[in-house]
């Protein structure tokens, strides 16, 4: 992604962030199959969609490079 849009550090961070989310979700799903932490129903489905949306939006902030423009 960084080579397509330009070589910037935030594209690398965005790729690592997305990879961490995918791996984290896979690990959680495997753990949940064993422990039955949450049931699969409409309520948990909606909660999962809302949480996923928040993580994706934060990823878009990383991708946009906004943290490069903010001075801490």
Predicted model as a PDB file, atoms N, CA, C, CB and O in Angstrom, pLDDT in the B-factor column:
MODEL        1                                                                  
ATOM      1  N   UNK A   1       0.820  -1.182   0.000  1.00 60.00           N  
ATOM      2  CA  UNK A   1       0.000   0.000   0.000  1.00 60.00           C  
ATOM      3  C   UNK A   1       0.869   1.253   0.000  1.00 60.00           C  
ATOM      4  CB  UNK A   1      -0.935  -0.006   1.197  1.00 60.00           C  
ATOM      5  O   UNK A   1       0.537   2.237  -0.661  1.00 60.00           O  
ATOM      6  N   UNK A   2       1.968   1.225   0.729  1.00 59.00           N  
ATOM      7  CA  UNK A   2       2.834   2.385   0.786  1.00 59.00           C  
ATOM      8  C   UNK A   2       3.468   2.708  -0.557  1.00 59.00           C  
ATOM      9  CB  UNK A   2       3.901   2.172   1.811  1.00 59.00           C  
ATOM     10  O   UNK A   2       3.664   3.877  -0.887  1.00 59.00           O  
ATOM     11  N   UNK A   3       3.789   1.685  -1.328  1.00 65.00           N  
ATOM     12  CA  UNK A   3       4.398   1.922  -2.634  1.00 65.00           C  
ATOM     13  C   UNK A   3       3.374   2.503  -3.609  1.00 65.00           C  
ATOM     14  CB  UNK A   3       4.989   0.617  -3.197  1.00 65.00           C  
ATOM     15  O   UNK A   3       3.739   3.279  -4.492  1.00 65.00           O  
ATOM     16  N   UNK A   4       2.117   2.143  -3.462  1.00 73.00           N  
ATOM     17  CA  UNK A   4       1.085   2.646  -4.359  1.00 73.00           C  
ATOM     18  C   UNK A   4       0.755   4.107  -4.047  1.00 73.00           C  
ATOM     19  CB  UNK A   4      -0.177   1.782  -4.255  1.00 73.00           C  
ATOM     20  O   UNK A   4       0.614   4.917  -4.962  1.00 73.00           O  
ATOM     21  N   UNK A   5       0.632   4.442  -2.783  1.00 72.00           N  
ATOM     22  CA  UNK A   5       0.224   5.786  -2.380  1.00 72.00           C  
ATOM     23  C   UNK A   5       1.403   6.689  -2.041  1.00 72.00           C  
ATOM     24  CB  UNK A   5      -0.699   5.703  -1.196  1.00 72.00           C  
ATOM     25  O   UNK A   5       1.217   7.892  -1.859  1.00 72.00           O  
ATOM     26  N   UNK A   6       2.573   6.158  -1.956  1.00 74.00           N  
ATOM     27  CA  UNK A   6       3.764   6.910  -1.570  1.00 74.00           C  
ATOM     28  C   UNK A   6       4.381   6.262  -0.344  1.00 74.00           C  
ATOM     29  CB  UNK A   6       3.423   8.399  -1.293  1.00 74.00           C  
ATOM     30  O   UNK A   6       3.674   5.660   0.465  1.00 74.00           O  
ATOM     31  N   UNK A   7       5.661   6.377  -0.205  1.00 78.00           N  
ATOM     32  CA  UNK A   7       6.337   5.720   0.908  1.00 78.00           C  
ATOM     33  C   UNK A   7       6.288   6.615   2.145  1.00 78.00           C  
ATOM     34  CB  UNK A   7       7.802   5.383   0.537  1.00 78.00           C  
ATOM     35  O   UNK A   7       7.111   7.516   2.304  1.00 78.00           O  
ATOM     36  N   UNK A   8       5.337   6.364   2.997  1.00 83.00           N  
ATOM     37  CA  UNK A   8       5.184   7.098   4.247  1.00 83.00           C  
ATOM     38  C   UNK A   8       5.062   6.105   5.388  1.00 83.00           C  
ATOM     39  CB  UNK A   8       3.950   8.039   4.198  1.00 83.00           C  
ATOM     40  O   UNK A   8       4.585   4.987   5.194  1.00 83.00           O  
ATOM     41  N   UNK A   9       5.487   6.500   6.564  1.00 83.00           N  
ATOM     42  CA  UNK A   9       5.474   5.607   7.721  1.00 83.00           C  
ATOM     43  C   UNK A   9       4.060   5.217   8.115  1.00 83.00           C  
ATOM     44  CB  UNK A   9       6.173   6.261   8.899  1.00 83.00           C  
ATOM     45  O   UNK A   9       3.848   4.111   8.614  1.00 83.00           O  
ATOM     46  N   UNK A  10       3.093   6.090   7.906  1.00 85.00           N  
ATOM     47  CA  UNK A  10       1.738   5.775   8.358  1.00 85.00           C  
ATOM     48  C   UNK A  10       1.075   4.700   7.512  1.00 85.00           C  
ATOM     49  CB  UNK A  10       0.889   7.022   8.345  1.00 85.00           C  
ATOM     50  O   UNK A  10       0.139   4.053   7.983  1.00 85.00           O  
ATOM     51  N   UNK A  11       1.523   4.486   6.282  1.00 86.00           N  
ATOM     52  CA  UNK A  11       0.994   3.364   5.507  1.00 86.00           C  
ATOM     53  C   UNK A  11       1.492   2.039   6.067  1.00 86.00           C  
ATOM     54  CB  UNK A  11       1.387   3.494   4.030  1.00 86.00           C  
ATOM     55  O   UNK A  11       0.764   1.047   6.070  1.00 86.00           O  
ATOM     56  N   UNK A  12       2.719   2.026   6.535  1.00 85.00           N  
ATOM     57  CA  UNK A  12       3.259   0.812   7.167  1.00 85.00           C  
ATOM     58  C   UNK A  12       2.515   0.542   8.472  1.00 85.00           C  
ATOM     59  CB  UNK A  12       4.791   0.952   7.431  1.00 85.00           C  
ATOM     60  O   UNK A  12       2.140  -0.596   8.753  1.00 85.00           O  
ATOM     61  N   UNK A  13       2.305   1.585   9.262  1.00 87.00           N  
ATOM     62  CA  UNK A  13       1.569   1.428  10.520  1.00 87.00           C  
ATOM     63  C   UNK A  13       0.147   0.962  10.245  1.00 87.00           C  
ATOM     64  CB  UNK A  13       1.554   2.751  11.313  1.00 87.00           C  
ATOM     65  O   UNK A  13      -0.377   0.114  10.968  1.00 87.00           O  
ATOM     66  N   UNK A  14      -0.486   1.509   9.203  1.00 88.00           N  
ATOM     67  CA  UNK A  14      -1.841   1.102   8.837  1.00 88.00           C  
ATOM     68  C   UNK A  14      -1.879  -0.386   8.466  1.00 88.00           C  
ATOM     69  CB  UNK A  14      -2.360   1.959   7.665  1.00 88.00           C  
ATOM     70  O   UNK A  14      -2.785  -1.107   8.884  1.00 88.00           O  
ATOM     71  N   UNK A  15      -0.913  -0.835   7.696  1.00 87.00           N  
ATOM     72  CA  UNK A  15      -0.854  -2.252   7.329  1.00 87.00           C  
ATOM     73  C   UNK A  15      -0.654  -3.145   8.537  1.00 87.00           C  
ATOM     74  CB  UNK A  15       0.261  -2.490   6.333  1.00 87.00           C  
ATOM     75  O   UNK A  15      -1.286  -4.195   8.645  1.00 87.00           O  
ATOM     76  N   UNK A  16       0.215  -2.740   9.444  1.00 90.00           N  
ATOM     77  CA  UNK A  16       0.415  -3.506  10.680  1.00 90.00           C  
ATOM     78  C   UNK A  16      -0.837  -3.495  11.550  1.00 90.00           C  
ATOM     79  CB  UNK A  16       1.603  -2.944  11.470  1.00 90.00           C  
ATOM     80  O   UNK A  16      -1.175  -4.504  12.168  1.00 90.00           O  
ATOM     81  N   UNK A  17      -1.520  -2.362  11.598  1.00 92.00           N  
ATOM     82  CA  UNK A  17      -2.767  -2.248  12.363  1.00 92.00           C  
ATOM     83  C   UNK A  17      -3.823  -3.206  11.805  1.00 92.00           C  
ATOM     84  CB  UNK A  17      -3.295  -0.789  12.333  1.00 92.00           C  
ATOM     85  O   UNK A  17      -4.474  -3.926  12.562  1.00 92.00           O  
ATOM     86  N   UNK A  18      -3.989  -3.212  10.489  1.00 91.00           N  
ATOM     87  CA  UNK A  18      -4.964  -4.106   9.873  1.00 91.00           C  
ATOM     88  C   UNK A  18      -4.601  -5.567  10.119  1.00 91.00           C  
ATOM     89  CB  UNK A  18      -5.062  -3.834   8.371  1.00 91.00           C  
ATOM     90  O   UNK A  18      -5.477  -6.385  10.399  1.00 91.00           O  
ATOM     91  N   UNK A  19      -3.321  -5.898  10.016  1.00 92.00           N  
ATOM     92  CA  UNK A  19      -2.877  -7.271  10.277  1.00 92.00           C  
ATOM     93  C   UNK A  19      -3.151  -7.660  11.725  1.00 92.00           C  
ATOM     94  CB  UNK A  19      -1.377  -7.423   9.963  1.00 92.00           C  
ATOM     95  O   UNK A  19      -3.586  -8.778  11.999  1.00 92.00           O  
ATOM     96  N   UNK A  20      -2.894  -6.732  12.656  1.00 95.00           N  
ATOM     97  CA  UNK A  20      -3.148  -7.016  14.074  1.00 95.00           C  
ATOM     98  C   UNK A  20      -4.637  -7.238  14.325  1.00 95.00           C  
ATOM     99  CB  UNK A  20      -2.630  -5.863  14.957  1.00 95.00           C  
ATOM    100  O   UNK A  20      -5.006  -8.101  15.121  1.00 95.00           O  
ATOM    101  N   UNK A  21      -5.491  -6.473  13.658  1.00 95.00           N  
ATOM    102  CA  UNK A  21      -6.935  -6.667  13.824  1.00 95.00           C  
ATOM    103  C   UNK A  21      -7.386  -8.026  13.289  1.00 95.00           C  
ATOM    104  CB  UNK A  21      -7.703  -5.549  13.115  1.00 95.00           C  
ATOM    105  O   UNK A  21      -8.200  -8.705  13.916  1.00 95.00           O  
ATOM    106  N   UNK A  22      -6.866  -8.413  12.153  1.00 95.00           N  
ATOM    107  CA  UNK A  22      -7.249  -9.701  11.561  1.00 95.00           C  
ATOM    108  C   UNK A  22      -6.777 -10.855  12.437  1.00 95.00           C  
ATOM    109  CB  UNK A  22      -6.665  -9.842  10.138  1.00 95.00           C  
ATOM    110  O   UNK A  22      -7.535 -11.789  12.698  1.00 95.00           O  
ATOM    111  N   UNK A  23      -5.535 -10.794  12.890  1.00 96.00           N  
ATOM    112  CA  UNK A  23      -4.997 -11.848  13.753  1.00 96.00           C  
ATOM    113  C   UNK A  23      -5.734 -11.865  15.089  1.00 96.00           C  
ATOM    114  CB  UNK A  23      -3.481 -11.650  13.978  1.00 96.00           C  
ATOM    115  O   UNK A  23      -6.066 -12.932  15.604  1.00 96.00           O  
ATOM    116  N   UNK A  24      -5.989 -10.681  15.651  1.00 94.00           N  
ATOM    117  CA  UNK A  24      -6.709 -10.596  16.923  1.00 94.00           C  
ATOM    118  C   UNK A  24      -8.110 -11.174  16.828  1.00 94.00           C  
ATOM    119  CB  UNK A  24      -6.785  -9.155  17.385  1.00 94.00           C  
ATOM    120  O   UNK A  24      -8.559 -11.879  17.732  1.00 94.00           O  
ATOM    121  N   UNK A  25      -8.799 -10.880  15.739  1.00 93.00           N  
ATOM    122  CA  UNK A  25     -10.144 -11.424  15.558  1.00 93.00           C  
ATOM    123  C   UNK A  25     -10.102 -12.943  15.431  1.00 93.00           C  
ATOM    124  CB  UNK A  25     -10.811 -10.809  14.320  1.00 93.00           C  
ATOM    125  O   UNK A  25     -10.934 -13.639  16.013  1.00 93.00           O  
ATOM    126  N   UNK A  26      -9.145 -13.455  14.680  1.00 95.00           N  
ATOM    127  CA  UNK A  26      -9.027 -14.897  14.519  1.00 95.00           C  
ATOM    128  C   UNK A  26      -8.746 -15.585  15.854  1.00 95.00           C  
ATOM    129  CB  UNK A  26      -7.924 -15.226  13.516  1.00 95.00           C  
ATOM    130  O   UNK A  26      -9.347 -16.612  16.171  1.00 95.00           O  
ATOM    131  N   UNK A  27      -7.837 -15.014  16.627  1.00 95.00           N  
ATOM    132  CA  UNK A  27      -7.539 -15.588  17.946  1.00 95.00           C  
ATOM    133  C   UNK A  27      -8.751 -15.534  18.862  1.00 95.00           C  
ATOM    134  CB  UNK A  27      -6.366 -14.852  18.597  1.00 95.00           C  
ATOM    135  O   UNK A  27      -9.020 -16.491  19.588  1.00 95.00           O  
ATOM    136  N   UNK A  28      -9.488 -14.423  18.838  1.00 91.00           N  
ATOM    137  CA  UNK A  28     -10.677 -14.301  19.676  1.00 91.00           C  
ATOM    138  C   UNK A  28     -11.756 -15.296  19.264  1.00 91.00           C  
ATOM    139  CB  UNK A  28     -11.225 -12.881  19.609  1.00 91.00           C  
ATOM    140  O   UNK A  28     -12.405 -15.899  20.118  1.00 91.00           O  
ATOM    141  N   UNK A  29     -11.948 -15.467  17.968  1.00 91.00           N  
ATOM    142  CA  UNK A  29     -12.948 -16.431  17.501  1.00 91.00           C  
ATOM    143  C   UNK A  29     -12.588 -17.854  17.910  1.00 91.00           C  
ATOM    144  CB  UNK A  29     -13.095 -16.349  15.984  1.00 91.00           C  
ATOM    145  O   UNK A  29     -13.463 -18.618  18.320  1.00 91.00           O  
ATOM    146  N   UNK A  30     -11.327 -18.217  17.803  1.00 94.00           N  
ATOM    147  CA  UNK A  30     -10.906 -19.557  18.220  1.00 94.00           C  
ATOM    148  C   UNK A  30     -11.094 -19.741  19.726  1.00 94.00           C  
ATOM    149  CB  UNK A  30      -9.433 -19.803  17.835  1.00 94.00           C  
ATOM    150  O   UNK A  30     -11.550 -20.793  20.173  1.00 94.00           O  
ATOM    151  N   UNK A  31     -10.743 -18.715  20.508  1.00 93.00           N  
ATOM    152  CA  UNK A  31     -10.908 -18.760  21.960  1.00 93.00           C  
ATOM    153  C   UNK A  31     -12.391 -18.842  22.315  1.00 93.00           C  
ATOM    154  CB  UNK A  31     -10.260 -17.519  22.625  1.00 93.00           C  
ATOM    155  O   UNK A  31     -12.770 -19.578  23.226  1.00 93.00           O  
ATOM    156  N   UNK A  32     -13.228 -18.094  21.601  1.00 90.00           N  
ATOM    157  CA  UNK A  32     -14.656 -18.081  21.890  1.00 90.00           C  
ATOM    158  C   UNK A  32     -15.317 -19.424  21.579  1.00 90.00           C  
ATOM    159  CB  UNK A  32     -15.335 -16.977  21.101  1.00 90.00           C  
ATOM    160  O   UNK A  32     -16.267 -19.815  22.257  1.00 90.00           O  
ATOM    161  N   UNK A  33     -14.831 -20.123  20.577  1.00 90.00           N  
ATOM    162  CA  UNK A  33     -15.391 -21.438  20.269  1.00 90.00           C  
ATOM    163  C   UNK A  33     -15.171 -22.415  21.419  1.00 90.00           C  
ATOM    164  CB  UNK A  33     -14.772 -21.993  18.986  1.00 90.00           C  
ATOM    165  O   UNK A  33     -16.004 -23.284  21.671  1.00 90.00           O  
ATOM    166  N   UNK A  34     -14.047 -22.268  22.112  1.00 92.00           N  
ATOM    167  CA  UNK A  34     -13.757 -23.147  23.243  1.00 92.00           C  
ATOM    168  C   UNK A  34     -14.476 -22.708  24.508  1.00 92.00           C  
ATOM    169  CB  UNK A  34     -12.266 -23.195  23.495  1.00 92.00           C  
ATOM    170  O   UNK A  34     -15.037 -23.539  25.222  1.00 92.00           O  
ATOM    171  N   UNK A  35     -14.464 -21.412  24.791  1.00 91.00           N  
ATOM    172  CA  UNK A  35     -14.975 -20.897  26.067  1.00 91.00           C  
ATOM    173  C   UNK A  35     -16.436 -20.466  26.034  1.00 91.00           C  
ATOM    174  CB  UNK A  35     -14.145 -19.742  26.499  1.00 91.00           C  
ATOM    175  O   UNK A  35     -17.056 -20.320  27.087  1.00 91.00           O  
ATOM    176  N   UNK A  36     -16.994 -20.261  24.855  1.00 85.00           N  
ATOM    177  CA  UNK A  36     -18.382 -19.781  24.702  1.00 85.00           C  
ATOM    178  C   UNK A  36     -18.596 -18.479  25.485  1.00 85.00           C  
ATOM    179  CB  UNK A  36     -19.390 -20.866  25.185  1.00 85.00           C  
ATOM    180  O   UNK A  36     -19.540 -18.361  26.267  1.00 85.00           O  
ATOM    181  N   UNK A  37     -17.694 -17.496  25.260  1.00 83.00           N  
ATOM    182  CA  UNK A  37     -17.720 -16.224  25.974  1.00 83.00           C  
ATOM    183  C   UNK A  37     -18.982 -15.418  25.661  1.00 83.00           C  
ATOM    184  CB  UNK A  37     -16.485 -15.407  25.624  1.00 83.00           C  
ATOM    185  O   UNK A  37     -19.608 -14.868  26.568  1.00 83.00           O  
ATOM    186  N   UNK A  38     -19.352 -15.348  24.396  1.00 82.00           N  
ATOM    187  CA  UNK A  38     -20.562 -14.628  24.024  1.00 82.00           C  
ATOM    188  C   UNK A  38     -21.398 -15.486  23.082  1.00 82.00           C  
ATOM    189  CB  UNK A  38     -20.216 -13.272  23.367  1.00 82.00           C  
ATOM    190  O   UNK A  38     -20.857 -16.210  22.246  1.00 82.00           O  
ATOM    191  N   UNK A  39     -22.719 -15.402  23.219  1.00 84.00           N  
ATOM    192  CA  UNK A  39     -23.587 -16.182  22.335  1.00 84.00           C  
ATOM    193  C   UNK A  39     -23.720 -15.495  20.975  1.00 84.00           C  
ATOM    194  CB  UNK A  39     -24.981 -16.378  22.976  1.00 84.00           C  
ATOM    195  O   UNK A  39     -23.513 -14.286  20.867  1.00 84.00           O  
ATOM    196  N   UNK A  40     -24.055 -16.239  19.973  1.00 84.00           N  
ATOM    197  CA  UNK A  40     -24.300 -15.679  18.647  1.00 84.00           C  
ATOM    198  C   UNK A  40     -25.797 -15.402  18.512  1.00 84.00           C  
ATOM    199  CB  UNK A  40     -23.800 -16.647  17.517  1.00 84.00           C  
ATOM    200  O   UNK A  40     -26.602 -16.320  18.358  1.00 84.00           O  
ATOM    201  N   UNK A  41     -26.150 -14.114  18.575  1.00 90.00           N  
ATOM    202  CA  UNK A  41     -27.536 -13.700  18.377  1.00 90.00           C  
ATOM    203  C   UNK A  41     -27.545 -12.318  17.745  1.00 90.00           C  
ATOM    204  CB  UNK A  41     -28.324 -13.702  19.721  1.00 90.00           C  
ATOM    205  O   UNK A  41     -26.486 -11.786  17.410  1.00 90.00           O  
ATOM    206  N   UNK A  42     -28.724 -11.728  17.578  1.00 95.00           N  
ATOM    207  CA  UNK A  42     -28.828 -10.435  16.898  1.00 95.00           C  
ATOM    208  C   UNK A  42     -28.163  -9.307  17.682  1.00 95.00           C  
ATOM    209  CB  UNK A  42     -30.285 -10.095  16.658  1.00 95.00           C  
ATOM    210  O   UNK A  42     -27.561  -8.411  17.089  1.00 95.00           O  
ATOM    211  N   UNK A  43     -28.266  -9.346  19.000  1.00 95.00           N  
ATOM    212  CA  UNK A  43     -27.687  -8.282  19.824  1.00 95.00           C  
ATOM    213  C   UNK A  43     -26.165  -8.294  19.715  1.00 95.00           C  
ATOM    214  CB  UNK A  43     -28.120  -8.438  21.300  1.00 95.00           C  
ATOM    215  O   UNK A  43     -25.552  -7.251  19.488  1.00 95.00           O  
ATOM    216  N   UNK A  44     -25.557  -9.459  19.876  1.00 90.00           N  
ATOM    217  CA  UNK A  44     -24.100  -9.527  19.782  1.00 90.00           C  
ATOM    218  C   UNK A  44     -23.628  -9.245  18.356  1.00 90.00           C  
ATOM    219  CB  UNK A  44     -23.600 -10.902  20.241  1.00 90.00           C  
ATOM    220  O   UNK A  44     -22.519  -8.747  18.162  1.00 90.00           O  
ATOM    221  N   UNK A  45     -24.455  -9.557  17.362  1.00 92.00           N  
ATOM    222  CA  UNK A  45     -24.113  -9.237  15.983  1.00 92.00           C  
ATOM    223  C   UNK A  45     -24.056  -7.722  15.782  1.00 92.00           C  
ATOM    224  CB  UNK A  45     -25.129  -9.869  15.016  1.00 92.00           C  
ATOM    225  O   UNK A  45     -23.123  -7.216  15.158  1.00 92.00           O  
ATOM    226  N   UNK A  46     -25.042  -6.999  16.303  1.00 95.00           N  
ATOM    227  CA  UNK A  46     -25.058  -5.533  16.188  1.00 95.00           C  
ATOM    228  C   UNK A  46     -23.886  -4.923  16.956  1.00 95.00           C  
ATOM    229  CB  UNK A  46     -26.397  -4.959  16.715  1.00 95.00           C  
ATOM    230  O   UNK A  46     -23.234  -4.002  16.466  1.00 95.00           O  
ATOM    231  N   UNK A  47     -23.624  -5.427  18.136  1.00 94.00           N  
ATOM    232  CA  UNK A  47     -22.489  -4.927  18.927  1.00 94.00           C  
ATOM    233  C   UNK A  47     -21.178  -5.156  18.160  1.00 94.00           C  
ATOM    234  CB  UNK A  47     -22.436  -5.630  20.325  1.00 94.00           C  
ATOM    235  O   UNK A  47     -20.315  -4.278  18.133  1.00 94.00           O  
ATOM    236  N   UNK A  48     -21.032  -6.312  17.549  1.00 91.00           N  
ATOM    237  CA  UNK A  48     -19.842  -6.610  16.761  1.00 91.00           C  
ATOM    238  C   UNK A  48     -19.686  -5.673  15.570  1.00 91.00           C  
ATOM    239  CB  UNK A  48     -19.889  -8.040  16.281  1.00 91.00           C  
ATOM    240  O   UNK A  48     -18.572  -5.262  15.244  1.00 91.00           O  
ATOM    241  N   UNK A  49     -20.791  -5.336  14.922  1.00 94.00           N  
ATOM    242  CA  UNK A  49     -20.751  -4.408  13.785  1.00 94.00           C  
ATOM    243  C   UNK A  49     -20.314  -3.015  14.244  1.00 94.00           C  
ATOM    244  CB  UNK A  49     -22.135  -4.334  13.094  1.00 94.00           C  
ATOM    245  O   UNK A  49     -19.495  -2.373  13.586  1.00 94.00           O  
ATOM    246  N   UNK A  50     -20.855  -2.552  15.365  1.00 97.00           N  
ATOM    247  CA  UNK A  50     -20.501  -1.218  15.890  1.00 97.00           C  
ATOM    248  C   UNK A  50     -19.020  -1.176  16.277  1.00 97.00           C  
ATOM    249  CB  UNK A  50     -21.388  -0.857  17.122  1.00 97.00           C  
ATOM    250  O   UNK A  50     -18.321  -0.215  15.955  1.00 97.00           O  
ATOM    251  N   UNK A  51     -18.550  -2.197  16.955  1.00 95.00           N  
ATOM    252  CA  UNK A  51     -17.140  -2.236  17.361  1.00 95.00           C  
ATOM    253  C   UNK A  51     -16.229  -2.299  16.140  1.00 95.00           C  
ATOM    254  CB  UNK A  51     -16.874  -3.444  18.283  1.00 95.00           C  
ATOM    255  O   UNK A  51     -15.213  -1.605  16.088  1.00 95.00           O  
ATOM    256  N   UNK A  52     -16.581  -3.116  15.167  1.00 94.00           N  
ATOM    257  CA  UNK A  52     -15.782  -3.217  13.944  1.00 94.00           C  
ATOM    258  C   UNK A  52     -15.725  -1.879  13.221  1.00 94.00           C  
ATOM    259  CB  UNK A  52     -16.355  -4.295  13.014  1.00 94.00           C  
ATOM    260  O   UNK A  52     -14.669  -1.484  12.728  1.00 94.00           O  
ATOM    261  N   UNK A  53     -16.850  -1.181  13.155  1.00 96.00           N  
ATOM    262  CA  UNK A  53     -16.902   0.127  12.505  1.00 96.00           C  
ATOM    263  C   UNK A  53     -15.946   1.111  13.183  1.00 96.00           C  
ATOM    264  CB  UNK A  53     -18.337   0.681  12.527  1.00 96.00           C  
ATOM    265  O   UNK A  53     -15.267   1.881  12.504  1.00 96.00           O  
ATOM    266  N   UNK A  54     -15.888   1.089  14.502  1.00 97.00           N  
ATOM    267  CA  UNK A  54     -14.989   1.988  15.237  1.00 97.00           C  
ATOM    268  C   UNK A  54     -13.523   1.689  14.914  1.00 97.00           C  
ATOM    269  CB  UNK A  54     -15.230   1.864  16.755  1.00 97.00           C  
ATOM    270  O   UNK A  54     -12.736   2.610  14.694  1.00 97.00           O  
ATOM    271  N   UNK A  55     -13.158   0.417  14.887  1.00 96.00           N  
ATOM    272  CA  UNK A  55     -11.784   0.042  14.564  1.00 96.00           C  
ATOM    273  C   UNK A  55     -11.422   0.419  13.129  1.00 96.00           C  
ATOM    274  CB  UNK A  55     -11.585  -1.455  14.775  1.00 96.00           C  
ATOM    275  O   UNK A  55     -10.303   0.865  12.872  1.00 96.00           O  
ATOM    276  N   UNK A  56     -12.348   0.246  12.200  1.00 94.00           N  
ATOM    277  CA  UNK A  56     -12.093   0.595  10.799  1.00 94.00           C  
ATOM    278  C   UNK A  56     -11.926   2.103  10.654  1.00 94.00           C  
ATOM    279  CB  UNK A  56     -13.239   0.092   9.892  1.00 94.00           C  
ATOM    280  O   UNK A  56     -11.027   2.556   9.946  1.00 94.00           O  
ATOM    281  N   UNK A  57     -12.769   2.882  11.307  1.00 94.00           N  
ATOM    282  CA  UNK A  57     -12.654   4.344  11.237  1.00 94.00           C  
ATOM    283  C   UNK A  57     -11.329   4.830  11.810  1.00 94.00           C  
ATOM    284  CB  UNK A  57     -13.813   5.005  11.984  1.00 94.00           C  
ATOM    285  O   UNK A  57     -10.720   5.747  11.260  1.00 94.00           O  
ATOM    286  N   UNK A  58     -10.875   4.230  12.906  1.00 94.00           N  
ATOM    287  CA  UNK A  58      -9.572   4.592  13.456  1.00 94.00           C  
ATOM    288  C   UNK A  58      -8.465   4.240  12.464  1.00 94.00           C  
ATOM    289  CB  UNK A  58      -9.334   3.880  14.805  1.00 94.00           C  
ATOM    290  O   UNK A  58      -7.491   4.981  12.332  1.00 94.00           O  
ATOM    291  N   UNK A  59      -8.611   3.126  11.776  1.00 92.00           N  
ATOM    292  CA  UNK A  59      -7.642   2.749  10.748  1.00 92.00           C  
ATOM    293  C   UNK A  59      -7.592   3.770   9.625  1.00 92.00           C  
ATOM    294  CB  UNK A  59      -7.977   1.379  10.184  1.00 92.00           C  
ATOM    295  O   UNK A  59      -6.519   4.053   9.092  1.00 92.00           O  
ATOM    296  N   UNK A  60      -8.744   4.329   9.258  1.00 91.00           N  
ATOM    297  CA  UNK A  60      -8.766   5.373   8.232  1.00 91.00           C  
ATOM    298  C   UNK A  60      -8.025   6.625   8.697  1.00 91.00           C  
ATOM    299  CB  UNK A  60     -10.211   5.725   7.865  1.00 91.00           C  
ATOM    300  O   UNK A  60      -7.398   7.310   7.889  1.00 91.00           O  
ATOM    301  N   UNK A  61      -8.093   6.923   9.983  1.00 90.00           N  
ATOM    302  CA  UNK A  61      -7.322   8.048  10.515  1.00 90.00           C  
ATOM    303  C   UNK A  61      -5.828   7.799  10.374  1.00 90.00           C  
ATOM    304  CB  UNK A  61      -7.675   8.296  11.983  1.00 90.00           C  
ATOM    305  O   UNK A  61      -5.075   8.702  10.011  1.00 90.00           O  
ATOM    306  N   UNK A  62      -5.403   6.580  10.659  1.00 88.00           N  
ATOM    307  CA  UNK A  62      -3.987   6.237  10.488  1.00 88.00           C  
ATOM    308  C   UNK A  62      -3.612   6.358   9.019  1.00 88.00           C  
ATOM    309  CB  UNK A  62      -3.692   4.803  11.009  1.00 88.00           C  
ATOM    310  O   UNK A  62      -2.575   6.935   8.690  1.00 88.00           O  
ATOM    311  N   UNK A  63      -4.443   5.820   8.136  1.00 87.00           N  
ATOM    312  CA  UNK A  63      -4.165   5.827   6.703  1.00 87.00           C  
ATOM    313  C   UNK A  63      -4.091   7.243   6.153  1.00 87.00           C  
ATOM    314  CB  UNK A  63      -5.227   5.038   5.957  1.00 87.00           C  
ATOM    315  O   UNK A  63      -3.293   7.513   5.255  1.00 87.00           O  
ATOM    316  N   UNK A  64      -4.901   8.143   6.670  1.00 87.00           N  
ATOM    317  CA  UNK A  64      -4.923   9.512   6.157  1.00 87.00           C  
ATOM    318  C   UNK A  64      -3.671  10.290   6.518  1.00 87.00           C  
ATOM    319  CB  UNK A  64      -6.133  10.240   6.680  1.00 87.00           C  
ATOM    320  O   UNK A  64      -3.396  11.326   5.914  1.00 87.00           O  
ATOM    321  N   UNK A  65      -2.908   9.812   7.488  1.00 81.00           N  
ATOM    322  CA  UNK A  65      -1.687  10.501   7.886  1.00 81.00           C  
ATOM    323  C   UNK A  65      -1.937  11.652   8.831  1.00 81.00           C  
ATOM    324  CB  UNK A  65      -0.971  11.000   6.680  1.00 81.00           C  
ATOM    325  O   UNK A  65      -1.075  12.516   8.995  1.00 81.00           O  
ATOM    326  N   UNK A  66      -3.101  11.683   9.457  1.00 82.00           N  
ATOM    327  CA  UNK A  66      -3.448  12.789  10.339  1.00 82.00           C  
ATOM    328  C   UNK A  66      -2.495  12.880  11.532  1.00 82.00           C  
ATOM    329  CB  UNK A  66      -4.881  12.637  10.826  1.00 82.00           C  
ATOM    330  O   UNK A  66      -2.255  13.970  12.051  1.00 82.00           O  
ATOM    331  N   UNK A  67      -1.957  11.749  11.964  1.00 78.00           N  
ATOM    332  CA  UNK A  67      -1.036  11.764  13.107  1.00 78.00           C  
ATOM    333  C   UNK A  67       0.311  12.353  12.718  1.00 78.00           C  
ATOM    334  CB  UNK A  67      -0.847  10.349  13.662  1.00 78.00           C  
ATOM    335  O   UNK A  67       1.085  12.755  13.588  1.00 78.00           O  
ATOM    336  N   UNK A  68       0.600  12.409  11.431  1.00 76.00           N  
ATOM    337  CA  UNK A  68       1.825  13.044  10.956  1.00 76.00           C  
ATOM    338  C   UNK A  68       1.693  14.567  11.024  1.00 76.00           C  
ATOM    339  CB  UNK A  68       2.145  12.594   9.514  1.00 76.00           C  
ATOM    340  O   UNK A  68       2.688  15.277  11.169  1.00 76.00           O  
ATOM    341  N   UNK A  69       0.463  15.059  10.918  1.00 73.00           N  
ATOM    342  CA  UNK A  69       0.206  16.507  10.906  1.00 73.00           C  
ATOM    343  C   UNK A  69       0.011  17.090  12.298  1.00 73.00           C  
ATOM    344  CB  UNK A  69      -1.014  16.804  10.068  1.00 73.00           C  
ATOM    345  O   UNK A  69       0.102  18.304  12.482  1.00 73.00           O  
ATOM    346  N   UNK A  70      -0.260  16.228  13.285  1.00 71.00           N  
ATOM    347  CA  UNK A  70      -0.495  16.690  14.651  1.00 71.00           C  
ATOM    348  C   UNK A  70       0.832  16.703  15.399  1.00 71.00           C  
ATOM    349  CB  UNK A  70      -1.537  15.787  15.382  1.00 71.00           C  
ATOM    350  O   UNK A  70       1.568  15.716  15.383  1.00 71.00           O  
ATOM    351  N   UNK A  71       1.133  17.806  16.045  1.00 61.00           N  
ATOM    352  CA  UNK A  71       2.352  17.862  16.850  1.00 61.00           C  
ATOM    353  C   UNK A  71       1.971  17.635  18.311  1.00 61.00           C  
ATOM    354  CB  UNK A  71       3.096  19.233  16.666  1.00 61.00           C  
ATOM    355  O   UNK A  71       1.111  18.325  18.858  1.00 61.00           O  
ATOM    356  N   UNK A  72       2.616  16.673  18.919  1.00 57.00           N  
ATOM    357  CA  UNK A  72       2.308  16.328  20.302  1.00 57.00           C  
ATOM    358  C   UNK A  72       3.197  17.078  21.247  1.00 57.00           C  
ATOM    359  CB  UNK A  72       2.448  14.840  20.532  1.00 57.00           C  
ATOM    360  O   UNK A  72       3.083  16.914  22.462  1.00 57.00           O  
TER     361      UNK A  72                                                      
ENDMDL                                                                          
END                                                                             
